Amino acid sequence: AECVELKGCQTQGDTLEELQRNAEEALNGYLSEPEDSNVLFPRPKNHVATKASRILRVPVDPQVAMAMAVRQARIKAQKTQAQVAKSMGIRNISAYQKFEDPLTCNPGIVTLARLKQALPDLEVDEVIAL
């Protein structure tokens, strides 16, 4: 299987269940860019997933989606991590960097509001919908 929107994101499986698991792992791994990456991923298109279409709907882990959304909003705003951290009132840049790391990104509601204030183009509703 290959991701329709992300060239090079591929996997395989012997059964449909194994393919689904492997596709989720491949997609989440592909979207877990290193923190110094400037890659902007395209938003998913609304493909109709049916057996006849041979399209498999693959959910993104919410932490991966949130980290990706924060990083992409920052890149689009042409801000550094230090600039966003400062605008959020965060003194230690490593405290901000956890929001761009899929393994540690899990902001509370107050922090989410501060992220949204610092990065107005942050698409929070898209993260929840994924």
Summary of the structure (lengths in Angstrom):
residues: 130
radius of gyration: 16.0
end to end distance: 19.6
largest distance: 53.0
contacts: 323
relative contact order: 0.14
helix: 48%
strand: 2%
